[in-house]
Amino acid sequence: MRVIASVQSKRGSSRGLIHYLAHSKIDRNAEPEKGRELFNEFTDHLTVRSANNFLKSNCGKGRPSNNELHHLVLSFRREDFQQLGSTDEERQRQVKIVTRFAIGQLEKSIQSERLAWAGAVHRNTANPHVHIAIQKQYLTKDLQGRSLNKIPREALPHFEIIDGEKRIVDGILIESAKQKLQELVAERTPSREHANDKQHNRNAPQKHDAIEFQKGDGNIREREILRRGILAEYQLKFKEEKIAFLIENRESLKFPIRDPEKAITLRVSLLELRQSATNSEDWSKTPRSRQIIAITNSILAREESEFFKLKEETASIRGEANQIRTDYRKRGVKVPTPAFNKQELDEIQSECLANTKVREFRYLEQVRTDLENKKEIAPRTVSDLELLAGQKAVSEMRMQLHQRQLSDFKDNAYYRKVKVGNDPVSLAMIARQNDIENDGRSVLQSIRSAIEYLTNKPSSRNSKSREVFLFDSVNSSLSEQSLQMHKSMRQEQKIVGALSEVLYRSSTLHTVKPVFSADQIIEIDTLSRKLKFPKEYASNWNLQRTSIQGAVPSQHGAKGKIGPDEAGNLSHAIVGRALAREILCNIGLNKTKEDLAFYRSSKRFHRFALEDKSNGSMSYLSLDDVDLPRKSSILDQALNLLLESKDHRTLRRQIEDRAKDRERCLKADVAAAKELSLNAAKEASEFKQLSLLGSAADLTYQPIFTTSEITEIEKRITMTSSSREAKHLNSLLKHLAGIDGTNFKELLVSVVKLKTKAGSGEERDSTAHEKGGWPEREDVTIGRGIRTGIERT
């Protein structure tokens, strides 16, 4: 057997090396016209886009350049290729196994944890061959970043001195490829008699299938295929969306990374590291950047490998399910109801709600109704309905938050900054540029940089057309943000509507009160604080506290409770959480006061967005723009008021109403924030006595924040106008960074699990429900749920 390994020069199509591998010089008689199928270590079914994403060394949105990749070719003799299988499909599958083994041996030779590579089998020449693209950047087994500047000499044919003679050695790639090739050919030599037996057994009728067709209504097998096919399709859909999210947001995702200089662990993202870097070319080579890139690439590689593995494993069953649906639709007959069990429906419907797939949720609800009517599955229990009521309450609060954010967006759109190139630009900055001279150079520079980014030409100070172009670009970005916010709000409205229908139909015999899982309790805590709902915020704290205290053992050592060591941790959690809530409420109060004070000082010149419904255009006007002249005499003012046109009067009153509503809302926010702050201070006051006269950093117990709350504090530090507040919050974060504290969300999840365990058996908790009633998410394990006293108004 003979194998040839060679390194190709830097070439490829203008669309990149991966596109070249998939689409170059296709032989239509032997290869697919749409392009060759790509493969890697994990899967045989890669798209060009997926392969490019997999091979990127950074987190940009483009494809890897040809200079970032090595281009290898492994060629085989046609006779050897023919021995690998009876069909071209089987032969290609075996060649991929050979390629994976050869690359695996190359990885071992350079002490690599894993090389990122993708390949394609070419059959457009006399000798079948595999083109392989390998990313130069890789991680060693101890996660140190390395660069494979050239393929090692030992991997390719080379000369060595053996027994005093100069001989050519095949190298690692050829030797390993030959070894695996010989093994596969040796395995594929069954006797003709054995092959005939296999064919006979394959053609024989299957008793199991015959029995299935005789059961029930005669389509049991079809219903089972539909069930498995739908489960596979939904799992693939959820996986695909998760991968898309990772690719889209990988630069902004934060990870806990240890700072070697400060000896503390901080949560940072690649975007923050790039913005804070002094040299834009070297930021990606710092230890922290390389560590985050390694983490994101590892997560993405794992998710994509799981996706393609699942796609490959379920290809057959999904095809069968689609064929069944097609056949029934052609005949105009209703497709059989998939044979789901209750646990599967509970899990997949919960996943649909988590991913805002309301249409899929409604379809599965129809399936559930059919199965319940046929008595094939049990109806939802009271506990199931209580969990759905909890989900509905959370979605209602999300919807209210979206409505508030939309209102704020409309009132502040003129001053909202959007990214144009690398510079944040707002409509207000564009309007001010002609009025600013010496003290506005930074603003002018941002405007000019943005113009250059959009037009690819040096900007001119007097270029009105380019300023209009920039204005339209910013306006377009604002419109996209507004549409996205409307979309999010409508999605929550649909979820609320779907859940309301389920609860209305199912709860006629029961009074359903909402029950929340652990992460929902945390989310309600955040939502009620942002919405300035004092009643819900206080009720949620009572729920958190009683849940934690309920897990602490009594004096009699009740069965199923925790030990004294865990009880101490839970007591710390109650204190730490109370202190954290007070800090967060104070931040909210300070922000609302700042917003109100700033608005009052600039009320007359604050521009509100007004949409022309006839053409969809947007204009921005202030009281100063529409108000009648005030410096004239009383007689002139009366005359102006008398001669004011109807359209102008309508516009002026509209702006005046908007200005009054804005101030009224800000005042209400301040009042609600004060109530929240007072309540939180009262809750925390009993614990502050544990450290008399101590500062926040000197308390016996430290505040416990969730990761999203820490991000909120970091954002406040950059936005506050009070240097004293910024200094205090910075000090707080630095002190917390050196403490290995327990994450409150994880702690609450463990408490909810303890309640479930304690409720099993003789002392079963009334809120516990059957297994599978609520799925587990990757970021936090969902508990069974605990009853709440919160009542929505």
MIPA-59714 format. One record per residue (C-alpha): x, z, y; residue number from 0. Coordinates in nm, 2 decimals. Layout:
N
u;w;v;i
X;Z;Y;NUM
...
//
This chain:
793
u;w;v;i
0.00;0.00;0.00;0
0.12;-0.08;0.35;1
0.03;0.07;0.69;2
0.17;-0.03;1.03;3
0.17;0.21;1.32;4
0.25;0.09;1.67;5
0.22;0.20;2.04;6
0.06;-0.05;2.27;7
0.16;-0.11;2.62;8
-0.06;0.00;2.91;9
-0.35;-0.24;2.91;10
-0.72;-0.25;2.88;11
-1.02;-0.38;3.07;12
-1.09;-0.30;3.43;13
-1.34;-0.05;3.29;14
-1.08;0.15;3.11;15
-0.91;0.18;2.77;16
-1.22;0.32;2.59;17
-1.43;0.02;2.70;18
-1.15;-0.21;2.58;19
-1.16;-0.04;2.24;20
-1.54;-0.08;2.21;21
-1.59;-0.43;2.36;22
-1.27;-0.64;2.36;23
-1.25;-0.96;2.16;24
-1.55;-0.89;1.94;25
-1.59;-1.11;1.63;26
-1.96;-1.17;1.61;27
-1.94;-1.26;1.24;28
-1.79;-0.93;1.14;29
-1.86;-0.69;1.43;30
-2.17;-0.57;1.62;31
-2.24;-0.79;1.93;32
-2.33;-0.48;2.14;33
-1.99;-0.33;2.08;34
-1.80;-0.14;1.82;35
-1.89;0.22;1.73;36
-1.64;0.48;1.86;37
-1.54;0.79;1.66;38
-1.33;1.10;1.70;39
-1.24;1.41;1.50;40
-1.60;1.53;1.52;41
-1.83;1.24;1.48;42
-1.86;0.87;1.38;43
-2.11;0.79;1.65;44
-1.96;0.81;2.01;45
-2.08;0.62;2.31;46
-1.83;0.49;2.57;47
-1.96;0.74;2.82;48
-1.93;1.03;2.57;49
-1.58;0.93;2.47;50
-1.47;0.90;2.84;51
-1.61;1.25;2.91;52
-1.43;1.39;2.60;53
-1.10;1.24;2.70;54
-1.10;1.35;3.07;55
-0.82;1.60;3.15;56
-0.99;1.72;3.46;57
-1.35;1.79;3.57;58
-1.40;1.48;3.78;59
-1.70;1.25;3.73;60
-1.49;0.93;3.66;61
-1.33;0.80;3.35;62
-0.97;0.88;3.24;63
-0.72;0.63;3.38;64
-0.51;0.42;3.14;65
-0.20;0.61;3.25;66
-0.36;0.93;3.12;67
-0.39;0.80;2.77;68
-0.16;0.68;2.48;69
-0.28;0.37;2.30;70
-0.20;0.37;1.92;71
-0.29;0.11;1.65;72
-0.30;0.17;1.28;73
-0.32;-0.16;1.08;74
-0.41;-0.20;0.71;75
-0.37;-0.48;0.46;76
-0.70;-0.65;0.38;77
-0.65;-0.59;0.01;78
-0.61;-0.22;0.07;79
-0.91;-0.22;0.30;80
-1.13;-0.39;0.03;81
-1.04;-0.12;-0.22;82
-1.20;0.15;0.00;83
-1.56;0.06;-0.08;84
-1.82;-0.19;-0.19;85
-1.96;-0.25;0.16;86
-1.80;-0.28;0.51;87
-1.99;0.03;0.62;88
-1.83;0.24;0.34;89
-1.49;0.09;0.40;90
-1.50;0.17;0.77;91
-1.61;0.52;0.69;92
-1.31;0.57;0.47;93
-1.07;0.42;0.73;94
-1.20;0.68;0.98;95
-1.12;0.95;0.73;96
-0.76;0.81;0.70;97
-0.73;0.81;1.08;98
-0.85;1.17;1.12;99
-0.60;1.28;0.86;100
-0.31;1.10;1.03;101
-0.39;1.24;1.38;102
-0.43;1.58;1.22;103
-0.07;1.56;1.09;104
0.05;1.45;1.43;105
-0.12;1.75;1.59;106
0.06;1.98;1.34;107
0.40;1.82;1.43;108
0.37;1.90;1.80;109
0.21;2.24;1.75;110
-0.11;2.13;1.92;111
-0.44;2.33;1.89;112
-0.62;2.00;1.91;113
-0.56;1.65;2.05;114
-0.84;1.48;2.24;115
-0.87;1.13;2.10;116
-1.12;0.85;2.02;117
-1.09;0.54;1.81;118
-1.26;0.22;1.70;119
-1.22;0.01;1.39;120
-1.15;-0.36;1.47;121
-1.22;-0.63;1.22;122
-1.15;-0.93;1.45;123
-0.82;-1.02;1.28;124
-0.70;-1.09;0.92;125
-0.59;-0.73;0.89;126
-0.84;-0.45;0.98;127
-0.69;-0.20;1.22;128
-0.79;0.10;1.43;129
-0.73;0.13;1.80;130
-0.68;0.50;1.91;131
-0.68;0.64;2.26;132
-0.51;0.98;2.29;133
-0.52;1.21;2.59;134
-0.17;1.31;2.70;135
-0.27;1.66;2.81;136
-0.32;1.91;2.53;137
-0.30;2.28;2.46;138
-0.07;2.45;2.22;139
-0.19;2.70;1.96;140
-0.12;2.98;2.22;141
-0.33;2.79;2.48;142
-0.04;2.67;2.69;143
-0.08;2.34;2.87;144
0.15;2.06;2.76;145
0.19;1.69;2.83;146
0.26;1.44;2.55;147
0.46;1.20;2.77;148
0.55;0.98;2.48;149
0.46;0.97;2.11;150
0.73;1.17;1.92;151
1.00;0.97;1.75;152
0.93;1.14;1.42;153
0.57;1.01;1.43;154
0.66;0.64;1.43;155
0.90;0.43;1.22;156
1.26;0.53;1.30;157
1.61;0.53;1.16;158
1.76;0.84;0.99;159
2.09;0.90;0.82;160
2.01;0.97;0.45;161
2.30;1.02;0.20;162
2.54;0.88;0.46;163
2.33;0.56;0.50;164
2.12;0.45;0.79;165
1.77;0.40;0.66;166
1.43;0.34;0.82;167
1.17;0.61;0.78;168
0.80;0.54;0.81;169
0.72;0.85;1.03;170
0.44;1.10;1.02;171
0.16;0.86;1.11;172
0.23;0.60;0.84;173
0.32;0.85;0.57;174
0.01;1.06;0.62;175
-0.21;0.74;0.64;176
-0.06;0.61;0.32;177
-0.11;0.94;0.14;178
-0.48;0.97;0.24;179
-0.53;0.60;0.16;180
-0.40;0.64;-0.19;181
-0.61;0.95;-0.25;182
-0.93;0.77;-0.14;183
-0.86;0.47;-0.36;184
-0.78;0.69;-0.66;185
-1.10;0.88;-0.62;186
-1.31;0.56;-0.61;187
-1.25;0.44;-0.97;188
-1.57;0.54;-1.17;189
-1.64;0.37;-1.50;190
-1.89;0.09;-1.51;191
-2.11;0.29;-1.75;192
-2.12;0.59;-1.51;193
-2.20;0.36;-1.22;194
-2.49;0.20;-1.42;195
-2.62;0.55;-1.50;196
-2.62;0.64;-1.13;197
-2.81;0.32;-1.05;198
-3.06;0.38;-1.32;199
-3.13;0.74;-1.20;200
-3.16;0.62;-0.84;201
-3.43;0.36;-0.94;202
-3.62;0.61;-1.16;203
-3.94;0.75;-1.01;204
-3.90;1.10;-0.88;205
-4.14;1.36;-1.03;206
-4.11;1.59;-0.73;207
-4.23;1.31;-0.49;208
-4.52;1.23;-0.72;209
-4.63;1.59;-0.73;210
-4.62;1.61;-0.35;211
-4.84;1.31;-0.31;212
-5.10;1.46;-0.53;213
-5.13;1.78;-0.32;214
-5.38;1.85;-0.04;215
-5.50;1.55;0.16;216
-5.25;1.31;0.01;217
-5.00;1.30;0.30;218
-4.80;1.62;0.24;219
-4.47;1.44;0.22;220
-4.54;1.24;0.54;221
-4.63;1.56;0.72;222
-4.31;1.73;0.61;223
-4.10;1.43;0.72;224
-4.27;1.44;1.06;225
-4.20;1.82;1.09;226
-3.83;1.77;1.01;227
-3.81;1.47;1.24;228
-3.96;1.64;1.54;229
-3.75;1.95;1.49;230
-3.44;1.73;1.49;231
-3.55;1.53;1.79;232
-3.62;1.84;2.00;233
-3.29;2.00;1.90;234
-3.10;1.69;2.00;235
-3.29;1.67;2.33;236
-3.20;2.03;2.42;237
-2.84;1.98;2.32;238
-2.81;1.66;2.52;239
-2.95;1.83;2.84;240
-2.71;2.11;2.79;241
-2.41;1.87;2.77;242
-2.54;1.68;3.08;243
-2.56;2.01;3.27;244
-2.20;2.11;3.17;245
-2.07;1.77;3.28;246
-2.25;1.78;3.61;247
-2.17;2.14;3.70;248
-1.83;2.20;3.53;249
-1.65;2.23;3.87;250
-1.89;2.49;4.00;251
-1.91;2.71;3.69;252
-1.74;3.05;3.73;253
-1.53;3.22;3.47;254
-1.37;3.56;3.46;255
-1.00;3.48;3.50;256
-0.72;3.73;3.55;257
-0.51;3.70;3.86;258
-0.15;3.77;3.76;259
-0.05;3.85;4.12;260
-0.32;4.11;4.19;261
-0.35;4.22;3.83;262
-0.73;4.20;3.84;263
-1.00;3.99;3.68;264
-1.20;3.77;3.92;265
-1.48;3.52;3.86;266
-1.37;3.19;4.00;267
-1.46;2.82;3.97;268
-1.25;2.51;3.99;269
-1.42;2.42;4.31;270
-1.31;2.74;4.47;271
-0.96;2.70;4.35;272
-0.94;2.35;4.49;273
-1.08;2.45;4.82;274
-0.84;2.74;4.86;275
-0.53;2.55;4.75;276
-0.27;2.46;5.01;277
-0.15;2.15;4.82;278
-0.44;1.94;4.70;279
-0.21;1.77;4.44;280
-0.10;2.09;4.27;281
-0.41;2.29;4.25;282
-0.50;2.17;3.90;283
-0.16;2.27;3.77;284
-0.19;2.64;3.85;285
-0.23;2.88;3.55;286
-0.58;2.97;3.65;287
-0.69;2.61;3.70;288
-0.55;2.51;3.36;289
-0.72;2.80;3.19;290
-1.06;2.71;3.34;291
-1.01;2.35;3.25;292
-0.92;2.45;2.89;293
-1.23;2.67;2.87;294
-1.46;2.40;3.00;295
-1.31;2.13;2.79;296
-1.34;2.35;2.48;297
-1.70;2.43;2.55;298
-1.78;2.07;2.61;299
-1.60;1.95;2.30;300
-1.78;2.21;2.09;301
-2.12;2.11;2.23;302
-2.06;1.74;2.19;303
-1.93;1.78;1.84;304
-2.24;1.98;1.74;305
-2.46;1.72;1.91;306
-2.30;1.43;1.73;307
-2.29;1.61;1.40;308
-2.66;1.70;1.43;309
-2.74;1.34;1.53;310
-2.55;1.20;1.23;311
-2.70;1.45;0.98;312
-3.06;1.39;1.10;313
-3.04;1.01;1.15;314
-3.22;0.94;0.83;315
-3.51;1.18;0.87;316
-3.56;1.08;1.23;317
-3.58;0.72;1.13;318
-3.84;0.80;0.86;319
-4.05;1.00;1.10;320
-4.05;0.72;1.36;321
-4.15;0.47;1.09;322
-4.44;0.68;0.98;323
-4.56;0.71;1.34;324
-4.53;0.34;1.39;325
-4.72;0.25;1.07;326
-5.01;0.48;1.16;327
-5.03;0.35;1.52;328
-5.04;-0.01;1.40;329
-5.33;0.07;1.18;330
-5.51;0.26;1.46;331
-5.52;0.58;1.26;332
-5.43;0.93;1.39;333
-5.08;1.04;1.29;334
-5.09;1.33;1.04;335
-5.03;1.68;1.18;336
-4.67;1.78;1.12;337
-4.64;2.07;0.87;338
-4.49;2.33;1.10;339
-4.49;2.70;1.02;340
-4.58;2.96;1.28;341
-4.22;3.07;1.34;342
-4.10;2.72;1.40;343
-4.38;2.65;1.65;344
-4.30;2.98;1.83;345
-3.93;2.90;1.86;346
-3.96;2.54;1.97;347
-4.24;2.61;2.22;348
-4.04;2.89;2.38;349
-3.74;2.65;2.40;350
-3.97;2.39;2.57;351
-4.07;2.65;2.83;352
-3.71;2.75;2.89;353
-3.62;2.38;2.95;354
-3.94;2.31;3.15;355
-4.07;2.06;2.89;356
-4.44;2.11;2.96;357
-4.56;1.79;2.81;358
-4.39;1.87;2.48;359
-4.52;2.23;2.49;360
-4.88;2.09;2.53;361
-4.83;1.85;2.23;362
-4.71;2.14;2.01;363
-5.00;2.35;2.13;364
-5.23;2.08;2.00;365
-5.04;2.08;1.67;366
-5.08;2.46;1.65;367
-5.45;2.44;1.71;368
-5.49;2.18;1.43;369
-5.29;2.40;1.19;370
-5.48;2.71;1.29;371
-5.82;2.53;1.23;372
-5.70;2.43;0.89;373
-5.60;2.79;0.81;374
-5.24;2.67;0.74;375
-5.09;2.91;0.99;376
-5.20;3.24;1.14;377
-5.31;3.25;1.50;378
-5.10;3.42;1.77;379
-5.09;3.80;1.75;380
-5.16;4.02;2.05;381
-4.78;4.07;2.09;382
-4.73;3.70;2.10;383
-4.99;3.67;2.38;384
-4.84;3.95;2.57;385
-4.50;3.78;2.57;386
-4.67;3.46;2.70;387
-4.84;3.66;2.97;388
-4.49;3.79;3.07;389
-4.36;3.44;3.08;390
-4.65;3.34;3.30;391
-4.59;3.63;3.54;392
-4.22;3.53;3.57;393
-4.31;3.16;3.63;394
-4.56;3.27;3.90;395
-4.29;3.46;4.08;396
-4.05;3.16;4.05;397
-4.32;2.94;4.20;398
-4.36;3.17;4.49;399
-3.99;3.18;4.55;400
-3.98;2.79;4.55;401
-4.26;2.79;4.80;402
-4.07;3.03;5.03;403
-3.75;2.83;4.99;404
-3.93;2.51;5.08;405
-4.08;2.67;5.39;406
-3.73;2.79;5.50;407
-3.59;2.45;5.42;408
-3.84;2.28;5.65;409
-3.77;2.52;5.93;410
-3.39;2.50;5.91;411
-3.33;2.15;5.78;412
-3.18;2.04;6.11;413
-2.90;2.30;6.07;414
-2.85;2.27;5.70;415
-2.51;2.13;5.60;416
-2.47;1.87;5.33;417
-2.15;1.73;5.18;418
-2.04;1.39;5.31;419
-1.71;1.32;5.14;420
-1.53;1.65;5.15;421
-1.68;1.77;5.48;422
-2.00;1.97;5.53;423
-2.20;1.80;5.81;424
-2.54;1.89;5.96;425
-2.77;1.70;6.19;426
-2.71;1.96;6.46;427
-2.33;1.89;6.44;428
-2.39;1.52;6.48;429
-2.61;1.58;6.79;430
-2.36;1.82;6.95;431
-2.05;1.60;6.91;432
-2.10;1.42;7.24;433
-2.14;1.75;7.43;434
-1.83;1.93;7.28;435
-1.49;1.87;7.43;436
-1.20;2.10;7.37;437
-1.36;2.38;7.17;438
-1.53;2.14;6.93;439
-1.24;1.95;6.78;440
-1.31;2.09;6.43;441
-1.67;1.97;6.44;442
-1.57;1.63;6.57;443
-1.31;1.60;6.30;444
-1.57;1.67;6.03;445
-1.80;1.41;6.18;446
-1.52;1.15;6.20;447
-1.40;1.23;5.84;448
-1.76;1.18;5.72;449
-1.79;0.85;5.90;450
-1.47;0.73;5.75;451
-1.58;0.83;5.40;452
-1.91;0.64;5.44;453
-1.77;0.32;5.60;454
-1.41;0.32;5.46;455
-1.30;0.24;5.82;456
-1.13;0.45;6.09;457
-1.40;0.60;6.31;458
-1.43;0.53;6.67;459
-1.55;0.79;6.93;460
-1.79;0.55;7.08;461
-1.92;0.39;6.76;462
-2.30;0.46;6.80;463
-2.39;0.25;6.49;464
-2.16;0.45;6.26;465
-2.31;0.78;6.40;466
-2.66;0.64;6.32;467
-2.53;0.55;5.97;468
-2.40;0.91;5.93;469
-2.73;1.05;6.06;470
-2.93;0.85;5.81;471
-2.69;0.96;5.53;472
-2.74;1.33;5.61;473
-3.11;1.28;5.64;474
-3.12;1.10;5.31;475
-2.94;1.39;5.14;476
-3.18;1.64;5.30;477
-3.47;1.44;5.16;478
-3.32;1.44;4.82;479
-3.28;1.82;4.83;480
-3.64;1.85;4.95;481
-3.77;1.63;4.66;482
-3.57;1.84;4.41;483
-3.72;2.16;4.54;484
-4.07;2.01;4.52;485
-4.00;1.90;4.17;486
-3.88;2.25;4.07;487
-4.19;2.40;4.22;488
-4.42;2.15;4.04;489
-4.25;2.23;3.71;490
-4.32;2.60;3.74;491
-4.68;2.51;3.84;492
-4.72;2.31;3.52;493
-4.58;2.60;3.32;494
-4.82;2.84;3.48;495
-5.11;2.60;3.41;496
-5.01;2.55;3.05;497
-4.97;2.92;2.98;498
-5.30;3.00;3.16;499
-5.48;2.76;2.93;500
-5.33;2.92;2.62;501
-5.41;3.27;2.74;502
-5.76;3.18;2.84;503
-5.83;3.02;2.50;504
-5.66;3.29;2.29;505
-5.73;3.62;2.47;506
-6.11;3.63;2.46;507
-6.11;3.92;2.22;508
-5.81;4.11;2.37;509
-5.70;4.25;2.70;510
-5.35;4.10;2.74;511
-5.09;4.27;2.95;512
-4.75;4.11;3.02;513
-4.45;4.21;2.81;514
-4.10;4.11;2.92;515
-3.78;4.05;2.74;516
-3.45;4.19;2.86;517
-3.34;3.89;3.07;518
-3.69;3.85;3.22;519
-3.67;4.21;3.34;520
-3.34;4.13;3.52;521
-3.49;3.81;3.66;522
-3.80;3.99;3.79;523
-3.56;4.24;3.96;524
-3.40;3.95;4.15;525
-3.72;3.76;4.22;526
-3.91;4.06;4.36;527
-3.61;4.15;4.58;528
-3.57;3.79;4.72;529
-3.95;3.76;4.77;530
-3.95;4.11;4.94;531
-4.22;4.25;4.71;532
-4.16;4.63;4.73;533
-4.44;4.72;4.48;534
-4.31;4.49;4.21;535
-3.95;4.59;4.28;536
-4.03;4.96;4.24;537
-4.23;4.90;3.92;538
-3.95;4.69;3.77;539
-3.70;4.98;3.83;540
-3.94;5.22;3.66;541
-3.95;4.99;3.37;542
-3.57;4.96;3.35;543
-3.52;5.33;3.38;544
-3.79;5.43;3.13;545
-3.66;5.17;2.88;546
-3.31;5.31;2.90;547
-3.42;5.67;2.89;548
-3.64;5.59;2.59;549
-3.33;5.51;2.39;550
-3.16;5.84;2.47;551
-3.20;6.09;2.18;552
-3.43;6.39;2.23;553
-3.32;6.74;2.16;554
-3.47;6.72;1.81;555
-3.27;6.40;1.74;556
-3.56;6.16;1.68;557
-3.52;5.91;1.41;558
-3.39;5.56;1.51;559
-3.24;5.68;1.84;560
-2.88;5.65;1.94;561
-2.59;5.89;1.93;562
-2.45;6.11;2.21;563
-2.17;5.86;2.29;564
-2.41;5.58;2.35;565
-2.64;5.81;2.54;566
-2.36;5.88;2.79;567
-2.32;5.50;2.84;568
-2.69;5.47;2.91;569
-2.69;5.75;3.16;570
-2.40;5.58;3.34;571
-2.61;5.26;3.34;572
-2.91;5.43;3.51;573
-2.69;5.57;3.78;574
-2.48;5.26;3.83;575
-2.79;5.04;3.85;576
-2.96;5.26;4.11;577
-2.65;5.24;4.33;578
-2.62;4.86;4.29;579
-2.99;4.81;4.38;580
-2.93;5.01;4.70;581
-2.63;4.80;4.80;582
-2.82;4.48;4.73;583
-3.13;4.59;4.93;584
-2.90;4.69;5.23;585
-2.75;4.34;5.21;586
-3.09;4.19;5.22;587
-3.19;4.41;5.52;588
-2.88;4.32;5.72;589
-2.94;3.95;5.65;590
-3.31;3.96;5.76;591
-3.21;4.15;6.08;592
-2.94;3.89;6.16;593
-3.18;3.60;6.10;594
-3.45;3.75;6.33;595
-3.20;3.83;6.61;596
-3.04;3.49;6.59;597
-3.38;3.31;6.60;598
-3.50;3.51;6.89;599
-3.19;3.42;7.09;600
-3.23;3.05;7.02;601
-3.60;3.03;6.97;602
-3.66;2.78;7.26;603
-3.40;2.54;7.13;604
-3.46;2.57;6.75;605
-3.56;2.23;6.62;606
-3.83;2.20;6.36;607
-3.87;1.91;6.12;608
-4.19;1.69;6.17;609
-4.27;1.41;5.93;610
-4.45;1.10;6.05;611
-4.70;1.04;5.76;612
-4.75;0.68;5.86;613
-4.40;0.57;5.79;614
-4.23;0.87;5.63;615
-3.97;0.91;5.90;616
-3.86;1.26;6.01;617
-3.81;1.38;6.36;618
-3.67;1.72;6.49;619
-3.82;1.88;6.80;620
-3.79;2.21;6.98;621
-4.00;2.40;7.23;622
-3.76;2.28;7.50;623
-3.83;1.92;7.41;624
-4.21;1.94;7.42;625
-4.28;2.22;7.68;626
-4.40;2.13;8.02;627
-4.16;2.18;8.32;628
-4.14;2.55;8.42;629
-3.93;2.53;8.73;630
-4.18;2.35;8.94;631
-4.45;2.52;9.16;632
-4.77;2.67;9.02;633
-4.96;2.38;9.16;634
-4.73;2.13;8.99;635
-4.75;2.32;8.66;636
-5.13;2.31;8.67;637
-5.12;1.94;8.75;638
-4.88;1.87;8.46;639
-5.11;2.06;8.23;640
-5.41;1.86;8.36;641
-5.24;1.53;8.32;642
-5.08;1.60;7.98;643
-5.18;1.34;7.72;644
-5.38;1.44;7.41;645
-5.09;1.34;7.17;646
-4.84;1.54;7.37;647
-5.07;1.84;7.38;648
-5.12;1.82;7.00;649
-4.75;1.79;6.94;650
-4.67;2.08;7.18;651
-4.92;2.31;7.02;652
-4.79;2.22;6.67;653
-4.43;2.31;6.77;654
-4.56;2.63;6.94;655
-4.75;2.73;6.62;656
-4.44;2.66;6.41;657
-4.22;2.87;6.63;658
-4.47;3.16;6.62;659
-4.51;3.14;6.25;660
-4.14;3.14;6.20;661
-4.09;3.45;6.41;662
-4.39;3.62;6.24;663
-4.24;3.55;5.89;664
-3.90;3.68;6.00;665
-4.06;4.00;6.13;666
-4.25;4.05;5.81;667
-3.93;3.99;5.61;668
-3.75;4.26;5.81;669
-4.04;4.51;5.75;670
-4.05;4.44;5.38;671
-3.67;4.46;5.36;672
-3.67;4.80;5.53;673
-3.93;4.92;5.27;674
-3.72;4.79;4.99;675
-3.40;4.95;5.13;676
-3.57;5.29;5.19;677
-3.71;5.29;4.83;678
-3.38;5.19;4.68;679
-3.20;5.46;4.89;680
-3.45;5.72;4.77;681
-3.39;5.61;4.41;682
-3.01;5.64;4.45;683
-3.00;5.96;4.65;684
-3.03;6.19;4.35;685
-2.72;6.03;4.19;686
-2.51;6.04;4.51;687
-2.51;6.42;4.49;688
-2.28;6.38;4.19;689
-2.00;6.30;4.44;690
-2.04;6.51;4.76;691
-1.91;6.35;5.07;692
-1.76;6.06;4.87;693
-1.75;5.70;4.98;694
-1.89;5.42;4.76;695
-1.55;5.38;4.60;696
-1.52;5.75;4.53;697
-1.85;5.80;4.35;698
-1.83;5.95;4.00;699
-2.04;5.65;3.88;700
-1.98;5.30;3.99;701
-2.25;5.04;4.07;702
-2.33;4.80;3.79;703
-2.41;4.44;3.90;704
-2.51;4.13;3.70;705
-2.29;3.82;3.74;706
-2.54;3.65;3.97;707
-2.56;3.95;4.19;708
-2.18;3.95;4.23;709
-2.20;3.59;4.34;710
-2.47;3.69;4.59;711
-2.23;3.96;4.73;712
-1.95;3.70;4.75;713
-2.17;3.46;4.94;714
-2.28;3.74;5.18;715
-1.91;3.82;5.26;716
-1.86;3.46;5.38;717
-2.19;3.44;5.58;718
-2.21;3.78;5.75;719
-2.14;3.81;6.12;720
-2.04;4.17;6.08;721
-1.67;4.22;6.01;722
-1.74;4.58;5.91;723
-2.00;4.47;5.64;724
-1.76;4.21;5.51;725
-1.48;4.46;5.49;726
-1.70;4.71;5.30;727
-1.82;4.45;5.05;728
-1.47;4.32;5.00;729
-1.35;4.67;4.92;730
-1.64;4.72;4.68;731
-1.56;4.40;4.49;732
-1.19;4.47;4.47;733
-1.26;4.82;4.33;734
-1.51;4.68;4.08;735
-1.27;4.41;3.97;736
-1.03;4.67;3.83;737
-1.30;4.85;3.63;738
-1.40;4.73;3.28;739
-1.76;4.82;3.34;740
-2.05;4.74;3.11;741
-2.26;4.44;3.20;742
-2.61;4.57;3.27;743
-2.78;4.27;3.12;744
-2.60;4.31;2.79;745
-2.68;4.68;2.80;746
-3.05;4.63;2.86;747
-3.06;4.38;2.58;748
-2.91;4.63;2.34;749
-3.17;4.89;2.46;750
-3.45;4.65;2.39;751
-3.31;4.58;2.04;752
-3.29;4.95;1.98;753
-3.65;4.99;2.07;754
-3.74;4.72;1.82;755
-3.54;4.89;1.55;756
-3.68;5.23;1.63;757
-4.03;5.07;1.63;758
-3.99;4.94;1.27;759
-4.13;5.12;0.97;760
-4.34;5.43;1.03;761
-4.29;5.45;1.40;762
-4.34;5.08;1.48;763
-4.35;5.01;1.85;764
-4.67;4.85;1.96;765
-4.49;4.58;2.15;766
-4.28;4.46;1.85;767
-4.39;4.13;1.71;768
-4.31;3.92;1.41;769
-3.97;3.76;1.36;770
-3.93;3.44;1.55;771
-4.18;3.52;1.83;772
-3.91;3.48;2.09;773
-3.59;3.28;2.05;774
-3.24;3.37;2.13;775
-3.06;3.21;2.42;776
-2.68;3.15;2.43;777
-2.62;3.33;2.76;778
-2.81;3.65;2.66;779
-2.97;3.76;2.34;780
-3.34;3.80;2.40;781
-3.50;4.12;2.28;782
-3.84;4.17;2.14;783
-3.99;4.27;2.47;784
-4.11;4.59;2.63;785
-4.44;4.67;2.80;786
-4.45;4.68;3.17;787
-4.68;4.84;3.43;788
-4.64;4.56;3.68;789
-4.96;4.41;3.79;790
-4.97;4.08;3.97;791
-5.20;4.05;4.27;792
//
